[in-house]
Amino acid sequence: MKELLKLGGYLFVVCAVAGVALSGTNHLTEKRIKEGIEASKRQALKEVLPAASDFKDEKDYKIALDKDNKPVGYILNVLTTGYSGKIEAIVGIDLEGKIKGVKVLTQTETPGLGTKITTNAFLDQFEGLKSQEVVLKKDGGRIDAVTAATISSRAITNAVRERINEFEKSHR
């Protein structure tokens, strides 16, 4: 019994030291992690609308502003479900509604197949298109689907088109 209490005491001390160490590490790195996440988000925004130097948050979109604080376009959040799960992306459109860029932020698609929707080879096809042109070639449009990932390709393509259409109906 004495041995069991001794062992329990050692276990308590080890757990307490580990807990304090983890808490301290979290406290020391929390600010850097938040800054890294913010920098990553800002970089993604600049990638989809390179003409912007600042962004103003609105309820369900961002206004992209140039260095003179004049609007150059909009950044829209896109959420959809692909073959394996949720896909989160952003799309940048100019003031005329032409796509300037699309970036997939998170996805859980099949590695080596569905994940190819994140490549420039796929996403660059959206640039310069208006929403009505954002349709897969298999469906009569201009976007080539990723081979063996038609469901993922169709999901992101349809979601981008529908999000732009929804935005234009409610904000123009």
N, C-alpha and C positions, 0 to 999 in steps of 0.2 A: 504494500500500500504506500509506504514511504517512497519507494522507487517510482511509483506511478505519479505521485505528486511532484517529485523532482523533475521527472520527464515532462510533465505538464507545465511546470514553471519554465523550463528551457524553451519549450515550444512557444509559450506566451511571449518570452523575451525576443525570440527570433521573429515572430510575427509582428510584434510592436516595432522593432527596429526596421523591418521591411516596410511596414506601413508608413512610418515617419520618412523613410528614404523616398518612397514613391510620392508621398505628398509633397515633399520638398522639391523633387524633380519636376512634378507637375507645376508647382508654383513658379519655379525658375524658368520653365520653357513655355508657359501658357501664352505670354505676350508675343514671343517669337513665332509660335505656331499660328496665332491669330493674324499676325502681320503677314506670314507666308501665305495663308489662305486668301487674305484680301488681295495680296499682290498677284496671286494666281487668277483670281476672279477678274481683276482689272486687266490682266494680260489677255484673258479670253475675250473680254469686251472689245479691246483694241484689235484683236485678230479678226473679229467679225465686222468691224466698222473702223478701218484704219484711219479715216479722215477725222475721227473724233479725238479730242484731247481731254474731254471731261464728260461726265454722265450725270444726268439728273434723274433721280428715282421718282417714278409715278406709281400709281396703284398697281398696275399689272404690266408695266413696261418701263423702259428707260429712254429718256431723250438723250441722244448723242449730240454733244456740242463741240464746235471747233474752238480754236485758240481765242477767237473774238467773242466767245460765248453765244454763237449763233447756231441754231439747230442744223445738223447735217443728216440726221436720220433717227432711227429708232432701233432699240434692241428688245427683242421679244423672247420670252421664255417659252420653250416648247417641251411638253410632256406627252409621252405616248408609251404604249406597250409593244415591245417587239416579240421575237420568237421566244426568248428566254426570260423576259422580265421588263422592267421599266427602263425607259430611255429618257434622259434629260438632256436638252440641248438649248442653244441660243441661236437666234438668227438676227443678223443686222440688215436693215433695209434703209435705202436712202429716202429722200423726201418724195421721190416719184414712185416709191414702192418696189424698186428693183433690189434684188438680193445682193448684198455686198459680201456676205460670208455666213457660213453655218459652222458651228462647232458643237460636237457632242461632248457634254460635260461628264455624264455618268451613264453607264450601261452595264448589263449583265448578259450580253449575248454570247453565243458559242465562240470560244477562242479559236482563232484561225479562220473562221467563217463570218459569222455575224459581226464580230469585232471590226471587220474591214469597213463598216459604215463610218468609222472614225478616221479613215485615211483621207489624205488630200485628194487622192485619185477619185474617190467617190464624192466628197464634199465640194470640191472645186467645180463640179458640174452645175451647182446651183447658182453660182455667181453670174450676175447680169440678167437673171430671169425674173419675170413678174410671176405672181402667184399662180395664175392660170396655166403657166408653162411648166410648173413643178409637178410633173407626172412621170411615172416610169415609162420607158419605151414600150414595155410589154403591154401597157395600158393606153398606148397612143401618144405618149409624151416624149420628153427630151432627155430624161435621166436614165442612164444605164444602171441596172440593178447590179449589186455585187453577186458574182457567180456563187450559187449554192446558198445564198442568203436573201432570197426574194422577200420573205416575210419581214425581215429586219429593214431591208431597203424600202419596201412599200410603207412600212410603219413610219419611218422618219420622213419620207417624202410626203406622204399624206398629212402628217402632223404639221410639217412646215407650211404647206399650202393652206391648210385649214386655219392655222394660227394667224397667218398674214391676212387671210380673208376676214376672219373675225375682227382683227385689229382695224382693218380698213373700213369695215361696216360701222364700227362704233366710234372711230376717231377721225373720220374724214367727211 
